[in-house]
Amino acid sequence: MKQLLSLCRAAVDKYHMIEEGDKIAVGVSGGKDSLALLYALARLKSFYPKHFDILAVTLDYRFNDVDGDFSEISALCKQLGVDYVVRSTDLWKVIFVIRQEKNPCGLCAKMRRGILHDTAKAYGCNKIALGHHADDAVETFIMNLFGNGTIGCFSPVSYLSRKDLTLIRPLVFATEKQVADAARHAKLPVQPSACPADKTTDRQKAKEVLASLEADYPALRKKLLGALERGHVDGW
């Protein structure tokens, strides 16, 4: 976790992600990335020179019309001294039952973002922290290139003028392996995904493409991430 915390602070400092008095909503799905982000930011809060507050937010998809069990995440938040909010939603019913989306990820992401943004605003947050890491950035680049024919990625920091919210991604310098190792070392209560579309998404396809290409082009992910930075693509 010490290495992840160091990488987190490096990203926060380089991209000026945190300012004095910020209240940051941390999106916590229960996966390793979001839990590691929550843990790292809670640790960073204890010594960072700029004072900031954290609110952990989980959106309950209510898979199969059943409330999710987030008791272990709640216990972790209590241990870390972080306030925790669970927002009940109808995401599963709307996407998989009512609309029966064949490609559910796009609609889900749009709806999820809207609910998370509204929840953050309702609790007085001015920033939202998301658990995207370096591998996510490279996969997004590949998805945009192969799927849309565009050069692009998400930004380390994005300002949403319509909501007056800033999105930050403090784990962008960490690889997925580093995040997974930190989550395992800290014994975080990682929950398996209950989403019916898990492992069948465009992101999973991009992950598999990259794994295949790296057999012939070693360290390809690192090189692509460096290209994003050198090209200043989308704020990198």
Secondary structure, DSSP 8 states (H G I E B T S, - for coil): -HHHHHHHHHHHHHTT---TTEEEEEE--SSHHHHHHHHHHHHHHTT-SS-EEEEEEEEE--GGG-----HHHHHHHHHHT-EEEEEE--HHIIIIIIS--SSHHHHHHHHHHHHHHHHHHHTT-SEEE----HHHHHHHHHHIIIIIS------SEEEETTTTEEEE-TTTTS-HHHHHHHHHHTT--------TTTT-SHHHHHHHHHHHHHTTSTTHHHHHHHHHHHTTGGG-
